[in-house]
Amino acid sequence: MVCRPKEYGGLGVLDTDKFARALRLRWPWYEWKEPNKLWVGLGNPCTEEDMDFFYASTTIILGNGAKTPFWDSPWLLGQKPKDIAPLIYEASTCKNWKVREALHGDAWILKIGRNTIVSGAHILQFFTLWMLVHDLHLDQQTDDDIIWKHANDGSYSAATAYKAQFLGLTLSPMDFMIWKAWAPPKIKFFAWLAIQDRIWTADRLERRGWQNCGLCPLCKRVGETGAHLFYKCRYTIRLWNSVILEFGLAHMDTSSWHLDGSVLEWWEKRTCLQNPNRRALASLTMLVSWTIWNERNARVFRHKSAPPPVLLRAIINDVKLWVIAGAKKLGCILVRE
């Protein structure tokens, strides 16, 4: 989760395994694009999984067949001949040649091992492959080419190869809820943890058998959970109502917050597209939640407490500082002060 890109709900920390694969794919790319390099033909460090990903990320344009691997590349109707006829591939005594060499005089047939024990499956696979290639005509005047699917210009890059390995993941709303809003990095990281219910509230500590505060330190009535702490606690609601009044956020109504089932659901509603000043609210939600968390920690660890008006004044001062530091969207609601 940590190594996922931010748009997929992660922190964007580099996944070294995926990045190493992205770098290794430079070898087969240059084997195609610059075959005159001295090391071409001596092998490359790519694994079978690397090559499967490489060919899934590329489109082969067959010309004279001089560059295209006969068995290992998906040049035949988008399939690899070794996948079409795996038994014939196993029986072949030459597995590393190119399409032009293999098709010249049906050489791929002549290289089927004579000691192969032929079964019905061998015959079926042989004729399946033969019917696909026997009428194939190569264009001797055109070189083979390959196109990288993940770039507009069709050229490989390590950056696009890295990002392509995350395709298929579900896009996360946290990209807009956190990362595209203005806030200090440590508060963004806190928000990322809070939204996923990964901060150390009493319920999580209890599940692990660790010492905890039990009841919510703010209201002393309900067991502490992330949902209760950030939007259900009566102390939190009182603070939020003061914030709403102070900044003129009349469209926000705390009376229905108790219906939200998770911190993620509640946070997403505060920052959805329907809300005016969406980015300002995203920053403000992080700031208020951070302030509540700090007040909670002050009560648990330092045995100090402050009423909502004191926290409201701290929030107003922080908003002013954030605007000076670069939170321009927050300035839109600060004007209403």
Secondary structure, DSSP 4 states (H G I P E B T S, - for coil): -TTS-GGGTS-----HHHHHHHHHTHHHHHHHH-TTSTTTTS--S--HHHHHHHHHTEEEE-SSSSSSBTTTS--BTTB-HHHH-HHHHHHBS--S-BHHHHHGGGHHHHTB-TT----HHHHHHHHHHHHHHTT----TTS--EEEETTSTTS---HHHHHHHTTTTSPP-THIIIIITS---HHHHHHHHHHHTT-S--HHHHHHTT-----B-TTTSSSB--HHIIIIISHHHHHHHHHHHHHHT-TT--GGGGGG--SHHHHHHHHTSTTSTTHHHHHHHHHHHHHHHHHHHHIIIII-----HHHHHHHHHHHHHHHHHHT-HHHHHHHTT-
